[in-house]
Amino acid sequence: MVVAIALEGYGPLTVACARTTLGAVALLVLMAVLKRPMPEFTPTMARYLIAIGLLNTALPFALLSWGQQYVPSAFAGISMAALPLFVLPLAHVFTDEKMSTRNTLGVIMGFIGAAVLIGPGVMRLGTGWEPLGQLACIAASISYAVSSIMTRRCPPIDPITMAALLLTVGTVPLIPAMLIFEGVPTMGDSRPTIAIIILGFIPTALAALIRVATIRSAGAIFMTLVNYQVPLWSMIFGAWVLSEVLPLRFFVALGLILFGLAISQWSNLKRLSGR
């Protein structure tokens, strides 16, 4: 929702760049205040930080901002619900978090939901920007999934330092991309400007810190449980604040995706409800 508001006054690369830069500055300041140590920049550590920084910040932020020019914020939120469906098979191959038969059934059900969500758009490829905007949102979810696995496998590093460095890496390609394609931004109306500031400090800086700390301590699959809430709030705020019209297939897709996630994460859900 806040990305959609920011796009009212700024281009997609400007929104992505501004939120990443503000988030990086906030976490670098926090890192300095708390005197968090810098990691040893071995070739392996450098490769992980660069790859995760690009896949966890620069690429998905740019894809989501660009895609939301053509699709409702609710669609972007629902596409984020598909994140666990991509994480599960990746975690099975690249980490010690293995898929069970239940996980497999859940992934299949969830992918059916994702197909329902973007199905009409795929049929209209080449006839407008909306189908490409839909695919951009799904691609952002895949990018987050890959970065989640890499975050889990990254060599030991302080979580605050890691979050700050990842956002810093993300700013490196976004700044020249913004200047080349959209130019130097000028101050717009207060509504989108405030939205960008909020994006930088809360859903970017604070969320990056929580995301890294959770993945490193509890695992990539556990982290994806938060995505149960993302589409619900995206649809609520999209309809309530932005007056977005939500077609029936959004609700069908959401139901199928959440049902698939419930099947695949049943043991985690029971443990959480028990607590």
N, C-alpha and C positions, 0 to 999 in steps of 0.2 A: 504494500500500500504506500509506504513512504517513498519507495523508488518511483512509483507512478506519479506521486505529487512532485518529486524533484524533476521529473522529465517534463513537467509543464513549463519549466523555464530554462532548462539546460539540455544539451545533447547527451546521448547515452555514454559516450566516452568521457565526457566531462563529469558526469555523475559517478561513473566507476572510478575515475582518477581521483576526484575530490574525496570520496569516502575512504578510499585506500590510503591516501596521503594523510588525511586527518587521523585515521585509525593508527597509522604507523607512528605519527608524531606523539599521539597520546600514550601508546605503549612504550615507545622509547623513553619518554619522560618517566613513566612508571618504573621502567627497568632501571633507570639511573637513580631515582629516589630510593628504591629498595635495594640498590647496589647488587643487582643480579649479575652473575658472572657471564662473560662471553664464552662461547664454546671454543674448543680447539678446532680450527678450520682445516681439518684433514680433507683430502680430495673426496672421500665418501660423504662427509658431513656437508661439504659445499654442494655436491651434486643433489643431495636430498633437499637441502634448503632451497635451492634454485627451482628444482622440479615442483616441490610442494607449493612454493610461493606463487609460481605461475598457475598451477592447477587449482589452488585453493582460493586465490584472490583475483589475480589479473584476468584470467580467462573466464571464470564463471560470473564475475561482476560485470564484465563487458558484455557477455552473452545475455545475461538477464536484463541489463539495462537496454540493450538493443532490442531484444525480443519483446519487452514490455511496451515498446512503442506501438505494437501491432496486436497484442493480446491483452486481455484483462489481467489485473494483478492476481485474481483468483486462479487463473490458469497457471501462472508462474508458481503459485503456492502449491497447487495440486501436483505439478511436475516435480516439486521437491519431495513429495511423499513417495515418489518412485526411487529415491536415493537408496533405501535399504535393499531394494531389489537388485541394484547394481553392486552394492557392497557385499552381499552374501556370497555370490559366486567368486568374486575377487578375493574375499577373505579366505574362502575355502582353498584357493590355489596358492595364495601368497603368504598366509599366516597360519597360526595354529588354531584358528576358529573355523571348525569344519562344518559343512552343511549336512543335515540329516534328511531323511525322507520327508519329514514334515516341512523343513525349510524349502526343499525343492518344490513341493506342492504349493507352498505359499508364494514362491517366486513366480511360478507359472500363472497363478491366479492374479498376482499383481501386475504381471506383464500384459495380461488380457485387459486389465483396467487401464493401463497406459495406452494400449492400442485403441481402446474406446475413446480415450481423451483426445488423442491426436489423429484418429482414423480419418475423419472428414478432411483434415488439413493435408494429409499425405495425398489424398485423391486430387487436391487442388494445387499441387506443386506446379509452379510456373505460371500460375494465374493471379498472383498477388503476393503481398508481403506477409499476410497473416500466417500461412503455412510455414514459412521460413522462421517467423517469430516463434511459433510453437516448437519447431525443431531446435531453435536456439536455447529455449528454456530446458528442454530435455537434455541437450548437450551439456548445459551447465550442471545438471544433476549428475551426469556421468563423470564430469570433471571433478566434482566434489567427492564422488565415490572413490575414484582412483587416488585422490589426495589423502583420503581417510586411511587407506591401506598403507600408503607411503609414510604417513605420520606415525602410524603404529610401528613401522619397521625402522624408523629413523634412529640413528645412534643416540645415546643418552645426552639430553640437553635440558636446561631449565625451561619449564613451560612458558614463563613470561618472556624470557629471552627468545624462545622459539617463535611465539606469536608475534613479537615485535619485528623479528628479522623476516618472517614470512610476509608481513604486510609491506615491509620496506622493499623486499624483492619484487612484490607485486606492483609497486609504484614505478619501477624502472622502465618497463615497456609501456605503461599506461600514459605517462607524461608525454613522451614524444608522439605517441599515437593520437592523443588528444590535440596536441599542437598542430600536427600535420592535417588531421581531418576536420577539426572543429575550431582551431585557433585558440588564442588566449581568451579565457572566459571573462565576461563582464558581469558585474553584480546585477541580478535580475530582481524580480518581485520578492517580497519577504517570504511568501508561502513556500516556493520551491527552495529558496536559500536556507530557510530554517530546516526544511526536510533534509537537505544535504548535510547540514551540521549534525542533525540527529543520526543520520545514516553513519557518519564517520565515527561517532563516539559510542553508540549503543549497539546497533546490529553489526558493526564492523569490529571496532576495538574490543569492546567487552565480549562480544560473541566469539571472536577469534581466540581470546584468552580462555574462555570457558571450554570451547571446542577442543583446543589443543590439550588442555589439562585433562579433560574427560577421556579423550581417545588414548592418551598416554597411560592413564591409570586404569580405565575400565574396558578399553577395547573399542574397535571401530564399530562393531555390531551394536554394542550397548548404546553408543553415541547416536546411532540412527533412530533409536526409539523416540527421540525428540521430534522426529519428522511426523509422528502421528498427529501432533498438534498443528503443524505448519499449515496444511491445507484448510483446516477448520477455521483458523483465525484469518487466513487470507480471504476465504469466502465471506466470512462475517464482516470484516472491515471493508472488503471490496464492495459489497452490497450496501452496507450501512453508511460508510463515509463517502465512497466514490460513486455510489448509485449504479454500480455495474449490473448489467443484466446477465444472470447465470442460466445458461441453457440446461436442459434436462440431462444431457450427456455428462456434464460436469459432476452432477450428483451420482450418476451411475458409475462413472469412472472412480470417483472418490470412494464409493462403497466397495467396489471390487478391489481397489488398491489396499484399503484398510483391512478388508477381509483377508487378503493375501498376507499382509503383514501380521495380522493376528494369528494366522495359522503358523507362520514361520517363527514367530517370537512368543509362542504360547507359554513356554517355560519361563521366559523372562517376565512376561506379564503376570503370571501367577506369583512369582517371587516378589515383584513390586507391589502387587495388591496385598500380599500377605504382610508386607512391611507396613 
